[in-house]
Amino acid sequence: MKYDVEEIRHKLKKYGQEHLLNFYDTLDEKKQQELLEQIEGIDFELINSLYSKTKDVNKNEHVDVEPIEFIDKYKLNGDYKYYEEIGKKP
C-alpha cells in the first residue's frame, strides 16, 4: 500500500511528532514507504490517552499506610528452611 507523506506529516503535526520524518528525504523509496507504514501503525490517540492518565491524581492519596505485624519466621511451618536454603544457593 502506498502512503501519502503529506497526509502523515499532517497527522504527526497534530500530535507534535513531526521529527519522525526528519530524515525521510535521505531514505530510498522502499525505506520511505516502510517508515510511513510504521508511523501509520502508531495509535497516537491511545498513546495520548495513556499518557494523560499518568497525570491523574492518585486516587489512593487518603489511604493510611501502616506497617504489618512482625511475624517470626521460625514460628511458621518448617518450609521456611527449605526456601531459605534455596535462596543461599549460587
C-alpha positions in Angstrom: 0.0 0.0 0.0 1.3 3.4 -0.9 1.1 6.0 1.9 0.8 9.8 1.4 3.7 11.5 3.1 1.8 14.8 3.4 -1.2 13.2 5.0 1.1 11.5 7.5 3.0 14.8 8.1 -0.3 16.5 8.9 -1.1 13.7 11.4 2.3 13.9 13.0 2.0 17.7 13.4 -1.3 17.2 15.2 0.5 15.1 17.8 3.8 17.1 17.9 5.7 14.2 16.3 7.0 15.8 13.1 10.5 14.9 14.0 9.8 11.3 12.9 10.2 12.5 9.3 13.4 14.4 9.9 15.5 12.0 7.7 12.7 10.9 5.4 14.3 12.5 2.3 17.5 10.6 2.9 15.8 7.2 2.6 15.2 5.3 -0.7 11.6 4.9 -1.8 11.2 1.4 -0.2 12.5 2.6 3.2 10.3 5.7 2.9 7.2 3.6 2.5 8.3 1.3 5.3 8.7 4.3 7.6 5.3 5.7 6.6 3.8 2.2 7.2 5.3 2.1 10.7 4.1 5.6 11.5 0.6 4.8 10.2 0.5 1.8 12.6 1.1 4.0 15.7 -2.1 4.8 17.6 -1.3 8.3 18.7 -4.7 8.8 20.3 -4.2 5.8 22.5 -0.7 7.0 23.5 -2.0 10.4 24.4 -4.8 8.8 26.4 -2.5 6.6 28.3 -0.1 9.5 29.0 -2.8 11.8 30.2 -3.9 9.1 32.7 -0.4 9.2 34.3 -1.1 12.8 35.3 -4.3 11.9 37.1 -4.2 12.5 40.9 -3.6 9.3 42.8 -7.0 8.1 43.9 -5.5 6.5 47.0 -3.9 9.6 48.4 -6.1 9.5 51.5 -5.3 5.9 52.4 -3.4 5.4 55.6 -0.4 3.0 55.2 0.6 1.1 58.3 3.4 -1.4 58.8 2.3 -5.1 59.1 2.7 -7.0 62.3 6.0 -8.7 62.7 6.0 -12.5 62.2 8.9 -14.6 63.4 9.8 -16.9 60.5 10.8 -19.6 63.0 7.2 -19.8 64.2 6.0 -20.5 60.7 5.9 -24.0 59.4 9.1 -25.9 58.6 9.0 -24.9 54.9 10.9 -21.7 55.6 14.2 -23.6 56.0 13.7 -25.2 52.6 13.2 -21.9 50.9 16.0 -20.2 52.9 18.4 -22.9 51.6 17.3 -22.3 48.0 18.0 -18.6 48.5 21.5 -19.3 49.6 22.4 -21.4 46.5 24.6 -19.7 43.9 
